[in-house]
Amino acid sequence: MIRLLKAYLQPYRGRLAFVLVLLFAQAILNLVLPDLNADIINNGVSTGDTQYIIQAGGVMLIVTFVLVVVSIISVYWAARIAMGFGRDVRSSIFRKAQDFSPLEINRIGTASLITRNTNDVQQVQMVVFMGLTVIVSAPILIVGGVIMALRQDVPLSGLLLIVIPLMAGIIGLVLSRAIPLFQVMQVKLDRINQVTRESLAGVRVIRAFVRTRHEERRFDVASSDLFNTSLRVNRLFAVMIPTMTLIFNLSSVSVMWFGAQRVESGGLLIGNLTAFLAYLMQILMAVLMATMMFIMVPRAAVSAGRINEVLETESVVRDPKVPKRVAAGAAVGSVEFRDVSFGYPAAEQVVLEGISLTAGAGQTTAFIGSTGSGKTTLINLIPRSYDVSGGSLLVDGVDVRELSRDDLWSRIAVIPQRAFLFSGTIASNLRFGDENATDEELWHALEIAQAREFVEAMPGGLEAPIALGGRNVSGGQRQRLAIARAIVKRAEIYIFDDSFSALDFKTDSQLRAALRRDLTSATVLIVAQRVGTIMTADRIVVMDEGRIAGIGTHMELMATCGTYQEIVASQLTAAEAQVA
């Protein structure tokens, strides 16, 4: 946690110093007030000197007013610093997560990333605020209170030698048992987020398979786990707080008992006894406040460790130290695989092996194969969702690992298997491709994607609202809007990863014909399961168990590639297979 605080409180050094000065002044003023009160009792009340009482009382009022002003200012700036700290850490986690490849996201988990950017940051942020308002002033009050108590009466101060170590021992015992439980609590909180997220995202599947009760039981198990762990933690503190209060009250009674004997013997003045009792209360209150902080610090330390894990995780897919630039005159939009192989980390076998092919500008290259043959994995290597394990992958004549990712991504438009739309409007989603695109360009892209008709029919047209994930439009409409978004980008390379699966055959045919007319100079890569979608491609790459089983046109593959013949025979009649 120290590393996290040191890194993210660095920009607030000036304001921190200001707050620390205010807190120091606040503690000193708190220590001065009992002494002034004792002086009034000893020299004013005891002698009946009204003038002295009024003068000393006026000083106390001034000190109290200054104390109130200082307290308000210090709390205000402490809150500003704590909120700024939380904002900066959340921003860093978000930016770091944006830089992660799928490997890091899968390892940490989406639900855990959300928890770390919300609950974990909140835990540390609260400690920062409480630290600036409590932890800083508590030691000053404890040390200063002890010194001032000794000034009032040394023999009576012997009580502190019993009370403070006793409180410290109880706190240490509780924390030694609580810290492991705090670590478990955060993991169980991740689990609740994961179950909730899955249940909400898969609600249709759950209802279709009549698994609502099963999901409710699964959530109850996760919730009960967190409940039981939280209960164990709270039981510890439920014992500690009354114990602290008991010590607090017994100390007060002891001071009054022994102090009364000292007053009766003439060894202590009434005013000094009153001041001593006030200092004792300040000392014990400071210890009690520190105890409350110690309740929060262990959990915040666990949260800080989880935050640091995200911030210190380096993506396996990184920009080169000195990125290369595409040479002038290079083939624009060319994609070349040179003996590429790829395997997931810790996997026993490679997913792709010996892949060599070239896709040029103005050509449509299609990939087909059975499920698990490596089609999607292969094209995901192009935008560097993963890096090749062996061989090299070149875009515009440069290895993708030697290009900056922003430069690479600016050349590519990807339409993934699962079309995703952001909450907003149709126009705001389409302008993800080009934020400066005009309405005419958006309508043109919608027309190519065969989406203009249903968009015009929606209330508001381009300004029609889109729900998160595009849940207020059908699957086919989502796919067409995602395709239109990619067209707006006007990229060199278009990757369609099974992006026509939700379209009927007529719309599929019309859309592909429009793409051929509009994307004449771009490199088009299509992954498909339906033979009808890729029959007219310039080249078809047949994948089988991570290898290339054949490359050619539809008719060439029908004559030479047995794997392709099996796929075609399973989908088309002999007459349909001859039409290309």
C-alpha positions in Angstrom: 0.0 0.0 0.0 2.9 2.3 0.7 4.0 2.1 -2.9 0.6 3.0 -4.2 0.2 5.9 -1.8 3.7 7.2 -2.6 3.1 7.1 -6.3 -0.4 8.6 -6.4 -0.1 11.2 -3.7 3.1 12.6 -5.3 1.1 15.3 -7.3 -0.5 16.5 -4.0 2.7 17.2 -2.1 2.0 20.9 -1.7 -1.6 20.4 -0.5 -0.5 17.5 1.8 2.0 19.7 3.5 -0.7 22.4 4.0 -3.1 19.8 5.5 -0.4 18.5 7.8 0.4 21.9 9.1 -3.3 22.5 9.7 -3.6 19.1 11.5 -0.6 19.9 13.6 -2.1 23.2 14.6 -5.4 21.6 15.3 -3.8 19.1 17.6 -1.8 21.8 19.4 -5.0 23.8 19.9 -6.8 20.7 21.3 -3.9 20.3 23.8 -4.0 24.0 24.8 -7.7 24.1 25.7 -7.6 21.8 28.8 -4.6 23.7 30.2 -6.5 27.0 29.7 -9.5 25.5 31.4 -7.4 24.3 34.4 -5.9 27.8 34.7 -9.4 29.3 34.9 -10.5 26.9 37.6 -7.3 27.3 39.6 -6.9 31.0 39.3 -10.4 32.3 38.6 -13.1 30.0 40.0 -11.2 29.1 43.2 -10.4 32.7 44.0 -13.7 34.2 42.7 -11.9 36.5 40.3 -14.6 37.3 37.8 -12.4 39.6 35.7 -9.8 36.8 35.3 -12.5 34.3 34.3 -13.9 36.7 31.6 -10.4 37.4 30.2 -9.3 33.7 30.2 -12.7 32.6 28.9 -12.4 35.1 26.0 -9.0 33.5 25.1 -10.6 30.1 25.2 -13.4 31.3 22.9 -10.8 32.7 20.4 -8.8 29.4 20.6 -12.0 27.4 20.1 -13.1 29.5 17.1 -9.6 29.2 15.5 -9.8 25.4 16.2 -13.2 25.2 14.4 -11.9 27.1 11.3 -8.7 25.0 11.1 -10.7 21.8 11.5 -13.1 22.7 8.7 -10.3 23.7 6.3 -8.2 20.6 7.0 -11.2 18.2 6.5 -12.1 20.0 3.3 -8.6 19.7 1.8 -8.2 16.1 3.1 -11.4 15.2 1.3 -10.2 16.9 -1.9 -6.9 15.0 -1.8 -8.6 11.7 -1.0 -11.1 12.1 -3.9 -8.4 13.1 -6.3 -6.3 10.1 -5.3 -9.3 7.8 -6.0 -9.9 9.4 -9.3 -6.3 9.1 -10.4 -6.0 5.4 -9.3 -9.3 4.5 -11.1 -8.1 6.2 -14.2 -4.8 4.3 -14.1 -6.5 1.0 -13.6 -8.9 1.7 -16.5 -6.1 2.8 -18.8 -3.9 -0.2 -17.8 -6.8 -2.6 -18.4 -7.4 -1.0 -21.9 -3.8 -2.0 -22.7 -4.2 -5.6 -21.7 -4.3 -8.4 -24.2 -7.0 -11.1 -23.8 -4.4 -13.2 -21.9 -4.1 -10.7 -19.0 -7.9 -10.0 -18.9 -8.7 -13.7 -18.8 -6.0 -14.3 -16.1 -7.3 -11.5 -13.7 -10.9 -11.8 -14.7 -13.4 -9.2 -15.9 -15.4 -9.3 -12.7 -12.2 -8.9 -10.6 -11.1 -5.9 -12.7 -14.4 -4.2 -12.0 -14.1 -4.9 -8.3 -10.6 -3.6 -8.2 -11.6 -0.4 -9.9 -14.5 0.2 -7.6 -14.5 -1.4 -4.2 -10.8 -1.8 -3.8 -10.1 1.8 -4.8 -12.8 3.0 -2.4 -11.2 1.1 0.4 -7.8 2.7 -0.1 -9.4 6.1 -0.8 -11.2 6.0 2.6 -8.0 5.2 4.4 -6.3 8.2 2.7 -9.1 10.5 3.9 -9.2 9.0 7.4 -5.4 9.0 7.5 -5.3 12.7 6.9 -7.9 13.4 9.5 -7.1 10.8 12.1 -3.8 9.0 11.8 -1.8 12.2 11.5 -3.4 13.9 14.5 -3.7 10.8 16.7 0.1 10.4 17.4 0.3 14.1 18.1 -2.6 13.9 20.6 -1.2 10.8 22.2 2.4 12.1 22.6 1.3 15.6 23.4 -1.4 14.4 25.8 1.1 12.2 27.7 3.5 15.2 28.0 0.7 17.5 29.2 -0.6 14.9 31.6 2.8 14.6 33.1 2.8 18.3 33.6 -0.4 18.1 35.6 0.6 15.2 37.9 3.3 12.6 37.5 2.1 10.0 39.9 -1.4 10.0 38.4 0.2 9.5 34.9 1.3 6.0 36.0 -2.2 4.8 34.9 -1.1 5.4 31.3 1.6 2.7 31.6 -1.2 0.2 32.1 -3.9 1.5 29.9 -2.1 2.2 26.6 -0.1 -1.2 26.4 -3.4 -3.0 27.2 -5.2 -1.3 24.4 -2.3 -1.9 22.0 -2.2 -5.6 22.9 -5.9 -6.1 22.2 -5.7 -4.3 18.9 -2.7 -6.3 17.8 -4.5 -9.6 18.7 -7.6 -8.7 16.7 -5.7 -7.5 13.6 -3.6 -10.7 13.5 -6.8 -12.6 13.0 -8.6 -10.1 10.8 -6.0 -9.5 8.0 -6.3 -13.0 6.5 -10.1 -12.7 6.6 -10.0 -9.4 4.7 -8.0 -11.1 1.9 -10.6 -13.8 1.7 -13.4 -11.2 1.7 -12.2 -9.5 -1.5 -11.9 -12.8 -3.3 -15.5 -13.7 -2.3 -16.6 -10.2 -3.5 -15.1 -10.9 -6.9 -17.1 -14.2 -6.9 -20.4 -12.3 -6.3 -19.6 -9.9 -9.1 -18.8 -12.7 -11.4 -22.0 -14.7 -10.7 -24.1 -11.5 -10.9 -22.5 -10.6 -14.2 -22.9 -14.0 -15.7 -26.5 -14.3 -14.6 -27.5 -10.9 -16.0 -25.6 -11.4 -19.3 -27.0 -15.0 -19.8 -30.5 -14.4 -18.6 -32.1 -15.6 -21.8 -30.1 -18.9 -21.7 -31.0 -19.3 -18.0 -34.7 -18.9 -18.8 -34.6 -21.1 -21.9 -33.1 -24.0 -19.9 -35.3 -23.3 -16.8 -32.2 -22.8 -14.7 -33.4 -19.8 -12.7 -33.6 -21.7 -9.4 -30.1 -23.1 -10.0 -28.7 -19.6 -10.6 -30.5 -18.3 -7.5 -28.8 -21.1 -5.5 -25.4 -20.3 -7.0 -25.8 -16.7 -6.1 -27.0 -17.6 -2.6 -23.9 -19.8 -2.1 -21.6 -16.9 -3.2 -23.5 -14.4 -1.1 -23.5 -16.8 2.0 -19.7 -17.3 1.7 -19.2 -13.5 1.8 -21.7 -13.2 4.6 -20.0 -15.8 6.8 -16.6 -14.3 6.3 -17.8 -10.8 7.0 -19.6 -12.1 10.1 -16.3 -13.6 11.4 -14.6 -10.3 10.9 -17.4 -8.3 12.5 -17.4 -10.7 15.5 -13.8 -9.8 16.1 -14.5 -6.1 16.0 -17.7 -6.6 18.0 -15.5 -7.8 20.8 -12.9 -5.2 20.4 -15.0 -2.0 20.4 -16.9 -2.8 23.7 -13.5 -3.8 25.2 -12.0 -0.5 24.2 -15.0 1.3 25.6 -14.7 -0.6 28.9 -11.1 0.3 29.2 -12.0 3.9 28.4 -14.6 4.2 31.1 -12.5 2.3 33.7 -9.7 4.6 33.1 -11.9 7.6 33.7 -13.2 6.1 37.0 -9.6 5.3 38.1 -8.5 8.9 37.4 -11.4 10.3 39.4 -10.8 7.9 42.3 -7.0 8.4 42.6 -7.2 12.0 41.6 -9.8 12.7 44.4 -7.4 11.2 46.9 -4.6 13.4 45.5 -6.8 16.5 45.8 -7.8 15.6 49.3 -4.2 15.2 50.4 -3.4 18.6 48.8 -1.0 17.1 46.2 -3.2 18.1 43.2 -5.4 21.1 42.4 -9.0 20.7 41.1 -8.1 22.5 37.9 -5.2 20.2 37.3 -7.3 17.1 37.9 -9.9 18.4 35.4 -7.1 19.0 32.9 -5.6 15.6 33.5 -8.9 13.9 32.9 -9.3 15.9 29.7 -5.9 14.8 28.5 -6.6 11.2 29.4 -9.8 11.4 27.4 -7.8 12.9 24.4 -5.2 10.2 24.7 -7.7 7.3 24.8 -9.9 8.9 22.1 -6.9 9.2 19.9 -6.1 5.5 20.6 -9.7 4.7 19.9 -9.6 6.6 16.6 -6.4 4.9 15.7 -8.1 1.6 16.4 -10.9 2.5 14.0 -8.2 3.2 11.4 -6.5 -0.1 12.2 -9.8 -1.8 11.3 -9.7 -0.2 7.9 -6.0 -0.4 7.1 -5.7 -4.2 6.8 -8.5 -4.4 4.3 -7.2 -1.4 2.4 -3.7 -3.0 2.4 -5.3 -6.1 0.7 -7.1 -3.9 -1.8 -3.9 -1.9 -2.5 -2.1 -5.2 -3.2 -4.9 -6.2 -5.7 -4.7 -2.7 -7.3 -0.9 -3.0 -7.6 -1.2 -6.4 -9.2 -3.2 -4.7 -12.0 -0.9 -1.7 -12.3 2.3 -3.8 -12.3 1.0 -6.4 -14.8 2.7 -5.9 -18.2 0.8 -7.0 -21.3 2.6 -9.7 -23.3 1.6 -7.6 -26.3 3.5 -4.4 -26.2 4.7 -1.6 -28.5 8.3 -1.8 -29.6 10.7 0.7 -28.0 11.5 2.2 -31.4 8.5 1.6 -33.7 9.1 1.2 -37.4 7.2 3.2 -40.0 5.8 1.7 -43.2 8.1 2.5 -46.0 6.9 4.9 -48.8 5.7 2.9 -51.8 5.0 -0.2 -49.8 2.0 -2.4 -50.8 -0.9 -0.7 -49.0 -3.1 -3.2 -47.1 -1.0 -6.3 -47.8 -1.0 -9.0 -45.1 1.6 -11.8 -45.2 2.0 -14.8 -43.0 5.4 -16.3 -43.1 5.6 -19.8 -41.5 3.4 -18.6 -38.6 2.8 -20.8 -35.6 0.9 -20.0 -32.4 0.1 -21.7 -29.1 -1.6 -20.4 -26.0 0.5 -20.1 -22.9 0.7 -23.3 -20.9 -1.1 -25.2 -23.8 0.4 -28.6 -24.6 -0.1 -28.2 -28.4 0.1 -25.4 -30.8 -3.1 -24.1 -32.3 -1.6 -22.9 -35.6 1.5 -24.3 -37.4 3.2 -23.6 -40.7 0.8 -20.9 -41.9 2.2 -19.2 -45.0 0.0 -17.0 -47.3 -0.4 -13.5 -48.6 -3.5 -11.3 -49.0 -3.2 -8.3 -51.2 -5.1 -5.1 -51.6 -8.3 -5.3 -53.7 -8.6 -9.0 -52.9 -11.1 -10.9 -50.8 -9.5 -13.8 -48.9 -11.9 -16.1 -47.1 -11.2 -18.7 -44.4 -13.3 -21.7 -43.8 -13.0 -24.9 -41.8 -14.5 -27.0 -39.1 -15.1 -25.6 -35.6 -11.8 -25.3 -33.8 -9.7 -25.4 -36.9 -8.0 -22.1 -36.0 -9.7 -19.6 -38.3 -10.5 -16.9 -35.7 -7.2 -17.4 -33.9 -5.4 -16.8 -37.2 -7.0 -13.5 -38.0 -6.8 -12.3 -34.4 -3.0 -12.3 -34.9 -3.3 -9.5 -37.4 -4.5 -6.8 -34.9 -2.2 -8.3 -32.3 -4.9 -9.7 -30.0 -2.1 -12.2 -29.5 1.5 -12.4 -30.9 2.7 -15.2 -33.0 4.8 -17.9 -31.3 6.9 -18.5 -34.3 7.4 -17.1 -37.8 6.4 -13.6 -38.7 3.3 -11.7 -39.7 3.7 -8.6 -41.9 1.3 -5.8 -42.6 2.3 -3.4 -45.4 5.7 -5.1 -45.4 6.5 -4.6 -41.7 6.3 -7.1 -38.9 3.3 -6.2 -36.8 5.5 -6.5 -33.7 7.7 -3.7 -35.0 4.8 -1.3 -35.6 3.2 0.8 -32.9 -0.2 -0.7 -32.1 -2.0 2.6 -32.8 -0.4 2.7 -36.2 -1.4 -0.9 -36.8 -4.9 -0.5 -35.6 -5.4 2.6 -37.7 -5.0 0.4 -40.8 -7.5 -2.3 -39.7 -11.2 -2.4 -39.2 -12.5 -5.5 -37.4 -16.0 -6.8 -37.2 -15.9 -9.5 -34.5 -18.1 -12.6 -34.2 -20.2 -11.0 -31.5 -21.2 -7.6 -32.7 -21.1 -5.1 -29.8 -22.7 -1.7 -29.8 -22.2 1.1 -27.2 -24.9 2.9 -25.4 -25.7 6.1 -27.2 -27.2 6.6 -30.6 -26.7 5.0 -34.0 -24.7 8.0 -35.1 -22.4 7.9 -32.1 -21.7 4.2 -32.7 -21.0 4.6 -36.3 -18.6 7.5 -35.6 -16.4 5.1 -33.6 -15.0 4.4 -37.0 -14.4 8.1 -37.8 -15.5 10.8 -35.3 -15.4 13.4 -38.1 -17.7 11.5 -40.5 -20.6 13.5 -42.0 -24.2 12.3 -41.9 -24.0 11.6 -45.6 -21.0 9.2 -45.0 -22.9 7.5 -42.3 -26.0 7.0 -44.5 -23.7 5.7 -47.3 -22.1 3.1 -44.9 -25.6 2.1 -43.7 -26.7 1.6 -47.3 -23.7 -0.7 -48.0 -24.4 -2.7 -44.8 -28.0 -3.1 -45.8 -29.0 -1.2 -42.7 -30.4 2.0 -44.1 -34.0 0.8 -44.4 -34.4 -0.2 -40.7 -32.5 2.8 -39.4 -34.8 5.2 -41.4 -37.8 3.4 -39.9 -36.5 4.0 -36.3 -37.7 7.1 -34.5 -34.9 9.7 -34.8 -33.0 7.9 -37.6 -29.3 8.4 -36.9 -30.1 9.8 -33.5 -32.2 6.7 -32.5 -31.0 5.5 -29.1 -29.0 2.3 -28.8 -28.9 0.4 -25.4 -25.7 -1.0 -23.9 -24.5 -3.9 -26.1 -27.2 -3.0 -28.7 -29.8 -5.0 -26.8 -32.7 -3.0 -28.2 -32.0 -4.2 -31.8 -32.0 -7.7 -33.3 -28.9 -9.8 -33.8 -28.9 -9.2 -37.6 -29.4 -5.4 -37.1 -26.5 -5.4 -34.6 -24.2 -7.1 -37.2 -25.2 -4.7 -39.9 -24.6 -1.7 -37.7 -21.2 -3.1 -36.7 -20.3 -3.6 -40.4 -21.4 0.0 -41.2 -19.2 1.2 -38.3 -16.2 -0.5 -39.9 -17.0 0.9 -43.4 -17.1 4.4 -41.9 -13.5 4.0 -40.8 -12.3 3.5 -44.4 -9.4 1.3 -43.4 -6.8 -0.5 -45.5 -7.7 -4.0 -44.2 -11.2 -5.3 -43.2 -11.6 -8.4 -41.1 -15.0 -10.0 -41.0 -15.0 -12.7 -38.3 -18.1 -14.7 -39.1 -19.9 -11.4 -39.3 -22.7 -12.6 -41.6 -24.0 -15.4 -39.5 -27.1 -13.6 -38.3 -28.1 -12.5 -41.8 -30.6 -14.2 -44.0 -29.2 -15.5 -47.4 -30.7 -12.6 -49.4 -29.3 -9.9 -47.1 -26.0 -11.7 -47.0 -25.7 -11.8 -50.8 -26.7 -8.1 -51.2 -24.3 -7.0 -48.5 -21.4 -8.9 -50.0 -22.1 -7.5 -53.5 -22.2 -4.0 -52.0 -18.9 -4.6 -50.2 -17.3 -5.8 -53.5 -18.4 -2.6 -55.2 -17.3 -0.2 -52.4 -14.1 -1.8 -51.0 -12.4 -2.3 -54.4 -9.0 -1.1 -53.1 -9.1 -2.7 -49.6 -7.9 -6.0 -48.4 -10.9 -8.0 -47.2 -10.5 -11.1 -45.0 -13.6 -13.1 -44.2 -14.1 -15.9 -41.7 -17.3 -17.9 -42.4 -19.0 -21.1 -41.6 -21.4 -20.9 -44.6 -19.9 -21.9 -47.9 -22.4 -19.6 -49.7 -20.8 -16.6 -48.0 -17.3 -17.2 -49.4 -17.9 -19.0 -52.8 -17.2 -15.8 -54.8 -14.0 -14.9 -52.8 -10.8 -14.4 -54.8 -9.1 -17.0 -52.7 -10.4 -19.4 -50.1 -8.1 -20.7 -47.4 -9.3 -24.1 -46.0 -8.2 -24.6 -42.3 -8.0 -28.0 -40.7 -6.6 -28.6 -37.2 -4.4 -25.5 -37.3 -2.9 -26.1 -40.7 -3.8 -25.0 -44.2 -5.5 -27.8 -46.0 -5.9 -26.0 -49.3 -5.8 -22.5 -51.0 -7.6 -21.6 -54.2 -10.9 -20.5 -55.7 -14.1 -22.4 -55.1 -13.8 -24.4 -58.2 -10.1 -25.1 -57.7 -10.7 -26.4 -54.2 -13.7 -28.5 -55.4 -11.3 -30.3 -57.7 -8.2 -30.6 -55.3 -9.2 -30.3 -51.6 -11.0 -33.2 -49.9 -11.6 -31.2 -46.7 -13.3 -28.4 -48.7 -15.4 -31.0 -50.6 -16.7 -32.4 -47.4 -17.7 -29.0 -46.1 -19.4 -28.1 -49.3 -21.2 -31.5 -49.5 -22.6 -30.9 -46.0 -24.2 -27.6 -46.9 -24.9 -27.5 -50.7 -26.3 -29.8 -53.3 -24.1 -30.8 -56.2 -25.9 -28.3 -58.5 -25.5 -25.4 -56.0 -21.8 -26.3 -55.5 -21.1 -25.7 -59.1 -22.3 -22.1 -59.0 -19.6 -19.7 -58.1 
